[in-house]
């Protein structure tokens, strides 16, 4: 299995949310979101063979391209 973690600063994520009142994560606040992010990053960094961290502040096209590239590289190396 391969996991792609699209990482984004919680403050940026919060400002991108179109309706924060309806999102259960945003309702819990930035401290909670930061803690969740830290846990995901810790897990991803501990498992580099199965987890790939993608910078979520990039454009959608760049994120999509990086995911495709990483996926192809992993498929070809096996």
Order of alpha helices (4+ residues) and beta strands (2+ residues): beta-alpha-alpha-alpha-beta-alpha
